[in-house]
Amino acid sequence: MTSFDSSPTLTAWRALLALAVVFMMLATTGWTAIRHQNGPRDAFEAELAGWAKARVGARVLPDPESAPQRLAAFFGSIGGTQRARLADQYPLVVGNLNGAPVTLRYRANRKALAHSLAEERKRVKDVNLTADGHHQAVRRMHRFEALMSAGRQILAFDPSGPGKVAEVFGDLDHAQRVSVIVPGVDTNLLTFQKTAKRYTAPVGMAESLYAAERAAAPRTRTAVIAWADYTAPVGVGVDSAIGRLAENGAVRLTALTGALPGTSKVALICHSYGSVVCGVAARRLPARVSDIAVAGSPGMRAESVTGLHARARVWAMRDSDDWIQDVPHLAVGGLGHGEDPVTPDFGARVMSAAGAVGHTGYFQPGTESVSNFAEIGVGSYRSVTCASGDDTCRSGIYGDEEA
């Protein structure tokens, strides 16, 4: 008979068993895999090649990987006609340049969407497509049509593979407060917005939060970004239990926050796997990011707030019937995302999520969860409702002007 003790080997086996339970739970809670994670980038690569050879007068164009400040300086040094010409000739490049003027990015992405829509309409008519291929082409065509609706402000757009996209609600150029929604697993072009279960998708989340912020502080100029501009994990699999995609997403999130126009304060509102992205990004975020708020978090790749090395305040919430509470919060050999952010040991400011239902209910209008996100987003910390029913989560914050 074999005897067992608390050896490191046994601990590792227990951790792996716990993670197996995680995967089984995810398999039964609606995390649906989306196929074709990798896709053609021919149009984007062609534009990048053209950009590298192009000139404005005698000047070469800056490297698209340049710092946002350098890109902003370049666009500020050329005329409006030249800027518009670059946006029209290289829409996929300009539309995704952190540092390019916001309104120019909107123009470029509308141009890129129009081209993508035309290509998808051709695909829909392709008799050689499989039934699945035809279905995907129709869905993409409808998504592009929706994104081109009048008044939409598309800040980023990449149609390759599962696709990436970000949309702005409000006036980003003149906002005093900006909130960035960082969503989780299975986020891509096709899931960016939904008709049914509207507030479980990034667009609905942002619409709900923007309305709540305007109600909370009518005189504060606010903007909300629905940010699906990273490659999220697809369904059940190792990617959802490790940090590789979160690390890549954190680089993109840090670049976005460092390139936002003006001097607005920024709050990150991070849901589910999005909180992993925010946790990895925490130490690298610019000082203008004043708050990181997570909901339904599987962990932030740290054992405590101190371990995040964040300058921002860290808030957390979880609804009482969110199944994520039953997921083992651990980290072994790169698997798992660490301590549960709502536990006292983690040290976050724990808010109420009253009214939210389940793992995807945090942005439903009228819930205390979205109200608390809004109060944080506009800097009205004294109005945040703590999970404990007292003012514990607001301790040490002396006034809205501090933000």
HUSULVEN-V264793 format. One record per backbone hydrogen bond with DSSP energy under -1.0 kcal/mol. NH is the residue of the N-H (numbers start at 0). CO is the residue of the C=O. Records with the same first field share a line. If there is no record, write none. Layout:
NH = CO, CO
This chain:
10 = 6
11 = 7
12 = 8
13 = 9
14 = 10
15 = 11
16 = 12
17 = 13
18 = 14
19 = 15
20 = 16
21 = 17
22 = 18
23 = 19
24 = 20
25 = 21
26 = 22
27 = 24
28 = 25
30 = 25
31 = 29
44 = 40
45 = 41
46 = 42
47 = 43
48 = 44
49 = 45
50 = 46
51 = 47
53 = 49
55 = 58
58 = 55
65 = 62
70 = 66
71 = 67
72 = 68
73 = 69
74 = 70
75 = 71
76 = 73
82 = 78
83 = 79
84 = 80
85 = 81
86 = 82
87 = 83
88 = 84
89 = 85
93 = 89
94 = 90
95 = 92
96 = 93
99 = 96
104 = 100
105 = 101
106 = 102
107 = 103
108 = 104
109 = 105
110 = 106
111 = 107
112 = 108
113 = 109
114 = 110
115 = 111
116 = 112
117 = 113
118 = 114
119 = 115
120 = 116
121 = 117
122 = 118
123 = 119
125 = 122
128 = 125
133 = 129
134 = 130
135 = 131
136 = 132
137 = 133
138 = 134
139 = 135
140 = 136
141 = 137
142 = 138
143 = 139
144 = 140
145 = 141
146 = 142
147 = 143
148 = 145
151 = 148
154 = 165
155 = 165
157 = 163
162 = 159
163 = 157
164 = 227
165 = 155
166 = 225
167 = 152
168 = 223
175 = 220
176 = 220
177 = 264
178 = 222
179 = 266
180 = 224
181 = 268
185 = 232
188 = 161
199 = 196
200 = 197
202 = 191
204 = 200
205 = 201
206 = 202
207 = 203
208 = 204
209 = 205
210 = 206
211 = 207
212 = 208
213 = 209
214 = 210
215 = 211
216 = 212
219 = 216
222 = 176
223 = 168
224 = 178
225 = 166
226 = 180
227 = 164
240 = 237
246 = 242
247 = 243
248 = 244
249 = 245
250 = 246
251 = 247
252 = 248
253 = 249
254 = 250
255 = 251
256 = 252
257 = 253
258 = 255
264 = 175
265 = 287
266 = 177
267 = 290
268 = 179
269 = 292
270 = 181
271 = 294
273 = 270
274 = 271
276 = 272
277 = 273
278 = 274
279 = 275
280 = 276
281 = 277
283 = 280
288 = 285
289 = 265, 287
290 = 265
291 = 312
292 = 267
293 = 314
294 = 269
295 = 316
300 = 336
304 = 345
307 = 304
308 = 305
312 = 289
314 = 291
315 = 348
316 = 293
321 = 318
324 = 321
325 = 322
326 = 323
329 = 327
331 = 334
334 = 331
335 = 240
337 = 329
342 = 339
346 = 342
348 = 313
350 = 315
351 = 384
355 = 352
363 = 360
366 = 363
367 = 353
370 = 366
371 = 367
372 = 368
373 = 369
374 = 370
375 = 371
376 = 372
377 = 373
379 = 374
380 = 378
382 = 379
383 = 380
386 = 349
388 = 385
393 = 390
394 = 391
396 = 393
401 = 398
402 = 399
